Amino acid sequence: MPTVIRPADPRRRRIIVPVSSPLPKDVRVSFEFFPPKTAAMEQSLWGAVERLAVLHPAYVSVTYGAGGSTRERTHATVVRLRTETALEPAAHLTCIGAVREEIDAIAGRYWEAGIRHIVALRGDPPEGTEVYRPMPGGYAYASDLVAGLKQVADFEISVAAYPEVHPEAASAEADLDNLKRKIDAGATRAITQFFFDVDVFFRFLDRCRAAGITVPIVPGILPVTNFARVRQFAGQCGASIPDWMGDLFAGLDDDPETRKLVAASVAAEQCRALHAGGVDQFHFYTLNRADLTFAICHILGVRPQTVAGVTGLGLKAAAD
C-alpha cells in the first residue's frame, strides 16, 4: 500500500510513494551519540561508531549532559573521534553551568583540537531545577551562545528546532522567532526535535520558510527501541505520539526482536515519506546503538563505502 503525504501547504503537490519505488540516491545522514559513563557503555559506543562509520555520515555529534554534567567526557569523546577516525565530529555545547569566559575557553580548546562544528544549545537546567534561569555572567540563550562562538572562531554551528514547539515557549510564534534569532546570529543549520508525524514536519518547514528562515531544517529521527521510554522522552520535550504508533507496539514489551522489526519499519516509512516531500538530510538519534539506524539507512539507499585496505576505525588512514 502506498504512503501518502498530505502537507499543510496546498501548494505542495500530493506525493505518493509506492513500496516498489527506487531507492533514493541523494540522501545524506548524520548521527548523534552520547558520552559513555562506564567501561561497558564505552565499548557499546565505540562499537556503534565503528558499525556506522562505513556509511560515511556528514558528521557525528556528541551530546552534553543536563547541567553540563558530561563536559569532560563529551570533550574526550569528540577529540577521540577527531584523532582516531575519519569522521567529522560535532561537539554539543550549552549555556548551562559556566560563565562566558569559561565557555569561550572550551570552544577554543575544541578549535585547537581540530573541531570545526558545534551544536549550540541553551541546555537543560541541572537535575532538580524545574525552571531555567540564565547564569549570571553566562550566555543567556542559544542565540547569545551562537553569537559568542562566532567571536571565538569561524565554527560551523547547528542549533535545535522544535516542530511541535519548545515546551517552555510562550507560543509557536515566539518559538519560531527564537529559532530565527539563532540563525541570524550565525547558525547554518537547524536540527529538529524528534517527531513521528511527517505532516508535523512539513507544516513546520512551511512556517520556517514563510518566516524567512532559509538554512537547512534537518529532521531528527529517533528509532524506537523502547516505546515506554520514548513516550517518556516525548512527554518531556513536547513531542506528540500518534495513537497508531501505540497500537503498533502494543504487546511487544517482552518481544524485543519483533519490536525491532516494527521500529525499523516505522522509521523507514517516515524517512521515505519525508524524502518524497523533498527532504534529503536526516539526523539520527542513535542512543549509542547501531542496528536500527544502520537498517534504516540501508532502506534509504545509504550503503557502506568500502576503501581497499581500510576497515573499522582505521578509516582515518583513508582520509589522509
Long-range contacts (C-beta under 8 A, 24 or more apart in sequence): 3-269, 3-272, 3-273, 3-276, 5-198, 5-199, 5-202, 5-273, 5-276, 5-277, 6-199, 7-199, 7-202, 7-203, 7-206, 7-277, 8-199, 8-202, 8-203, 8-206, 9-202, 9-203, 9-206, 12-202, 12-206, 12-277, 15-273, 15-276, 15-277, 16-276, 17-272, 17-273, 17-276, 21-272, 23-299, 23-300, 23-301, 24-272, 24-275, 24-280, 24-300, 24-301, 25-301, 26-280, 27-275, 27-280, 27-281, 27-282, 27-297, 27-300, 27-301, 27-302, 28-57, 28-58, 28-280, 28-281, 28-282, 29-55, 29-57, 29-58, 29-281, 29-282, 29-283, 29-284, 29-297, 29-300, 29-302, 30-57, 30-58, 30-59, 30-60, 30-61, 30-90, 30-218, 30-281, 30-282, 30-283, 30-284, 31-57, 31-60, 31-61, 31-283, 31-284, 31-286, 31-293, 32-60, 32-61, 32-62, 32-63, 32-283, 32-284, 32-285, 32-286, 33-60, 33-61, 33-62, 33-63, 33-77, 33-286, 33-288, 34-62, 34-63, 34-65, 34-70, 34-287, 34-288, 35-62, 35-63, 35-65, 35-70, 35-73, 35-74, 35-76, 35-77, 36-73, 36-77, 36-288, 37-73, 41-288, 44-288, 44-289, 45-77, 45-288, 46-313, 47-290, 48-286, 48-288, 48-289, 48-290, 49-81, 49-85, 49-87, 49-313, 50-312, 50-313, 51-290, 51-291, 51-294, 52-286, 52-290, 52-293, 52-294, 52-297, 53-85, 53-86, 53-87, 53-312, 53-313, 53-315, 54-304, 54-305, 54-306, 54-315, 55-294, 55-297, 55-302, 55-303, 55-304, 55-305, 56-305, 57-87, 57-88, 58-88, 58-281, 59-87, 59-88, 59-89, 59-90, 59-117, 60-87, 60-88, 60-89, 60-90, 61-89, 61-90, 61-91, 61-92, 61-117, 61-119, 61-158, 61-283, 62-89, 62-90, 62-91, 62-92, 63-92, 64-91, 64-92, 64-93, 64-94, 64-121, 64-123, 66-96, 66-123, 66-124, 66-125, 66-126, 66-127, 67-96, 67-97, 67-123, 67-124, 67-125, 67-126, 67-127, 67-129, 68-94, 68-96, 68-97, 68-98, 68-123, 69-126, 69-127, 71-97, 71-106, 75-106, 75-109, 75-110, 78-110, 78-113, 78-115, 79-113, 79-115, 82-113, 82-114, 82-115, 83-113, 83-316, 84-313, 84-316, 85-313, 85-315, 85-316, 86-315, 86-316, 86-317, 86-318, 86-319, 87-315, 88-116, 88-117, 89-115, 89-117, 90-115, 90-117, 90-118, 90-119, 90-156, 90-158, 91-115, 91-117, 91-118, 91-119, 92-118, 92-119, 92-121, 93-118, 93-119, 93-120, 93-121, 93-145, 93-149, 94-120, 94-121, 94-122, 94-123, 94-124, 94-145, 95-121, 95-122, 95-123, 95-134, 95-135, 95-138, 95-139, 95-140, 95-141, 95-142, 95-144, 95-145, 96-122, 96-123, 96-124, 96-125, 96-126, 96-135, 97-126, 97-135, 98-135, 98-138, 99-135, 99-136, 99-137, 99-138, 100-137, 100-138, 100-139, 100-148, 103-138, 103-139, 103-145, 103-148, 104-148, 104-151, 104-152, 107-149, 107-152, 107-153, 107-155, 108-152, 108-153, 111-152, 111-153, 111-155, 116-155, 116-156, 117-155, 117-156, 117-157, 117-158, 118-149, 118-155, 118-156, 118-157, 118-158, 119-157, 119-158, 119-159, 119-160, 119-191, 120-145, 120-146, 120-149, 120-157, 120-158, 120-159, 120-182, 120-187, 121-145, 121-159, 121-160, 132-168, 141-178, 142-178, 142-182, 143-178, 143-181, 143-182, 143-184, 143-185, 144-185, 146-182, 146-185, 146-186, 146-187, 147-185, 147-186, 149-186, 150-185, 150-186, 156-188, 156-189, 157-186, 157-187, 157-188, 157-189, 158-187, 158-188, 158-189, 158-190, 158-191, 158-218, 159-183, 159-187, 159-189, 159-190, 159-191, 160-190, 160-191, 160-192, 160-193, 161-190, 161-191, 161-192, 161-193, 161-204, 161-208, 161-217, 162-192, 162-193, 162-237, 162-238, 163-192, 163-193, 163-195, 163-200, 163-201, 163-203, 163-204, 164-193, 164-195, 164-200, 164-204, 164-238, 164-239, 164-240, 165-238, 166-238, 167-236, 167-237, 167-238, 172-207, 176-207, 176-208, 176-211, 176-213, 177-211, 179-208, 179-213, 180-211, 180-212, 180-213, 183-213, 183-215, 187-215, 188-215, 188-216, 189-215, 189-216, 189-218, 190-215, 190-216, 190-217, 190-218, 191-218, 191-220, 191-283, 192-217, 192-218, 192-219, 192-220, 192-283, 193-220, 193-237, 193-238, 193-239, 194-220, 194-221, 194-222, 194-233, 194-234, 194-237, 194-239, 194-285, 195-219, 195-220, 195-239, 195-240, 196-239, 196-240, 196-241, 196-242, 196-245, 196-266, 196-270, 197-240, 197-242, 198-270, 198-273, 198-274, 198-277, 200-240, 201-274, 201-279, 202-277, 216-281, 218-281, 218-282, 218-283, 219-274, 219-279, 219-281, 219-282, 219-283, 220-283, 220-284, 220-285, 221-267, 221-270, 221-271, 221-282, 221-283, 221-284, 221-285, 221-296, 222-267, 222-284, 222-285, 223-263, 223-264, 223-267, 223-284, 223-285, 223-286, 223-292, 223-293, 223-296, 224-249, 224-259, 224-262, 224-263, 224-266, 224-267, 225-259, 225-260, 225-263, 225-287, 225-289, 225-292, 227-252, 227-253, 227-259, 228-253, 260-291, 260-292, 263-292, 264-292, 264-295, 264-296, 264-299, 267-292, 267-296, 268-295, 268-296, 268-299, 268-300, 271-296, 271-299, 271-300, 272-299, 272-300, 275-300
